[in-house]
C-alpha cells in the first residue's frame, strides 16, 4: 500500500507534483517581474511553460522558463511597455471620470471599463502568441485581436475568470481573509490564472500548430515556427527569412575596396 502511495503515477502524487510546478512558476514569475519592465518576458515564459506542460513535454521548469525569458526578452519588453502606457492612460481616464455624475459619466466609465477588459485580453493573447510563434510586434497585436473576436466565448471566459479571482480578493473586508488571499496570489494565484487561460486557449492554438511528422523534434523546435503551419485562419504568417548576402568572387574587388 505504501509503495502505491509513493508511486509517481498515483493521482495524489500527480496532484502534488502539479501544485509544486505551480508554486515554482508563480515564484519565478514574481521574481522576474520585480523590475516591472521585465513583466512582459515573464508572462511569455509563464505561458510557454504551461503550453509545454499541456503538450505533455518533459523538462525542467526553471530551465524552460529562463530559456523562453531570454529568447523573447527584447520583443516582449517592447510589447509590455506599449501595453503599460495604454493601461496607465486608461486607468488615469477612469480616475478622472470616476466621480462624474449623470448618464454621461456612467457611459464614459462603461467605455473605459470595456477598454480595460480589451486591454487584458490583448495582453493575454499577445504574450501567448509570442510564446508559440515568431512574428513582428504589430502582427502579434493584430492577430491577438483577431483571436479575441474569433473566439468570443473563450475570450469572455478568460476575462470572467480573472475578474472573479481579482474581485473576490479585493472585495474582502475581513483583514485575515484578505491577507490569506494576498498569500494565495503570492504562492499560486498568478500561475493558476495562467494555467486556466492556457486550458481555454489551447484548442485554438492547437489548430494553428503543425502536426508532428517525426517522433523526435529538432533541437530548436521549441522556438521555431514550421513554415507549413496553417495560420491563415487568423492571418498569421511567420516572418520571411533574411536573404543571404552574396560573397564577391575571389578575383573581383568589392565595391568598398579602393581603386589602385
N, C-alpha and C positions, 0 to 999 in steps of 0.2 A: 504493500500500500504506500509506504514512504517512497519507494522507488518511483511509483507512478506519480506521486505528488510533485517530485522534483524533475520530472521529465519535461524537457523544453517544449514538447508538443502538447503538453497539458494545457487546457483552456485557461486555468488560473495563471500558469507561468507565462502564457502568451499575453494575457491581460497585464500582468505586472511588467513584462518587457515593454509593452506599448506605453504604459504610464511612464516608465523610465525614459523612453525615447522622447516623450512629450516634455518631460522635465528638462532634459538636455537641450532640446531645440528651443524651448522657451528661454532658458538662461542664456544660451548663445545669442539669441535674437536681442535680448535686453542689453547684454554686454557690448555687442557690436553696434547698437543703436545709440549708445550714450553720447557720441559726438553730434547727434541729430542729423547732420548731413549724410551720414552713412546709413540712415534708416532704409533708403531705397535698396541698397545692396543687401541689407539684412532681410528685407521682405522677399527679395528674389531668391536668396539662398534658402529661406524657410520654405517657400513654395516648391523649390527644386527638390528638397529632401522629401517632402510629402508626396510629390508626384512619383519619385523613385520608390518610395515605400508602397505606393499604390500599384506600381508596376511589379512589385514583389522582387525588387532587385536588392541583393545583399550588399552591405558595405558599412564602413564606419561613418557614423553620422557626422561627427566633428570634421573629419577629413572631407567628406562630401560637402558639408556646409561651407567650409572655408574655400574649397575649390570653386564653387559657384560664386561665392562672395568676391573672390579675386577676379574671376573671368568676366563678371558683369559689372564690376565696380564703377567704371567710368560712365557707361550709359545709364546704369541705374541711378547714379548720383545726379546726373543731369535731369533725368525724368523726375526724381524726387524733389529737387529744388524747384522745378517748374510747378509741380503739384502743390508744394508747400506754399509758394507765393499765392496760388489760386485759393488755397484754404484760408490763408490769412486775410485775403480780400473778402471772401465770403463771410468769414467769422466777424470781421470788422463791420461789414454791412449789416449783419444780423444784430449786433450790439447797438448800432445806430438806430435801427428801426424797431428795436425791441419794445420801446415804450410809446411808439406812435399809435394814437387811438383811432378808432373808426375802422370802416371797411378797408380803406386804402392801406392802413398799417397791417391789417390781417393778411391781405393779398400779397403785399410785399414780403412779409415774413414767410408765407407759404412758398413763394417763388424761391426765396433764398434757401429754405429747407430742402426743396426739391433739388436745388443746385448742390447742396451739401451731400445729399444721397447719391446724386450722379457722380460727384467727386469721389466718394468712397468706392463706388462700383468701378469707375475708371482706374482707380488705384489698384484694386484687387485684380482686375482682368489684365491691366498693363504689365504688372510685375509677374503675373502668372505666365503671360505670353513670353516675356523676356526670359523666364527661367527655362523655356522649352524651345524657343526659336530665335534665330538671328534675324534682325530686321532693323531698319532705321527707327529713330525715336518717333518721328512723325507718323510713319506707317504703323508702329506699335500702338500709338494712341488711337489712330483711326480704326484699326482692327479691333481694339478693345471696345470702342463704341459700337461697332457692328455686332460684336458678340453680345453686348448688353441688350440691344434691341432685338437681336435674332434669337435670343434665349430668354425671353421675358420672365417666364415662371421661375427659372433658376436664378435669375438676377434678383427678382423680388425676394426669393427665399434667402439669398446671401445677405441682402440688406436687412431683412426681417430678423435673422438670427443675430446679426451684430447689434441691431437696435435693442433686441430683447436682452442680450447679455449685458450691454452697457447700461440700459435703462434700469435693470434690476440692481445694478451695482451703485449707480449714482442716486437712486431714489430712496436708499435706505436711510432711515433716521436713527436707527439703533447703532450706537457707536461700536459695540462689539461686533455686530454683523458686518458693518461697514469695513472695519479693519481686517476681518476674516476674508472678505471679498477682495480687498487690496492684496492680501497674501495669495489668494487664489489666482489673481491676474499675474502676479509676480512669478508664480511657480508653474501654472498650467494654462491660464486663461487665453493668452495670445496664441499658443500652439494649438489649443483645442479649436479656437475660431478658425485658424488657418486650415486645420485638418478638415473641418466641416466644409469650408469653401472648396477645397480640393475635391472632396467627395461629390459636391454639386457640379463642379466644372469638369471633372474627369471624363464623363461620357462625351462631352463636346470636344475636348482636346484629343480624345482617343480617335475620333473620326478624322482629325487633321494630321495624325501621325502616320508614317508609312508602316506597312506590315513588314515584320522581320522576315527576310528571305534566307538567313543563315542562322545557325544555332548560336554562334558566338558573335557578339557585337564588336566592332572595331574599337580600338582604344579611345578614339575621340568621339564615339557615338553619343556620349552624354551631352556634348555641347554642339554637335553638328546637326544641320538640317538636311534631310535627304532631299535631293533635287526632285524626286518623283512623288514627294508628299502632295496629296491633293488638298491644297489650301485655297482653291479658287472659290469655295463657298463663302468665304469672308473676305476675298480679295487679298489674301495674304500671300506674299511671294518672297522667297529668300533673296538677299542682296546679290546682284550679279558678281561673278568672280572678277578679280582685278586682272587686267591684261598683263601678260608677262613682257618685260622690256626686252627688245631685241639687242643682242650684243653685236657691236660692229665687227666687221671682218678683220682678220689679223693684219692684212696688208692695206687696210683703208683707214686713214686717220679719222678720229671722231671730230664732230663739229666744234667741240670745245678746244681741240688741240691747236696750238699756234702754228701759223704758216712759216715754213722755213724759207 
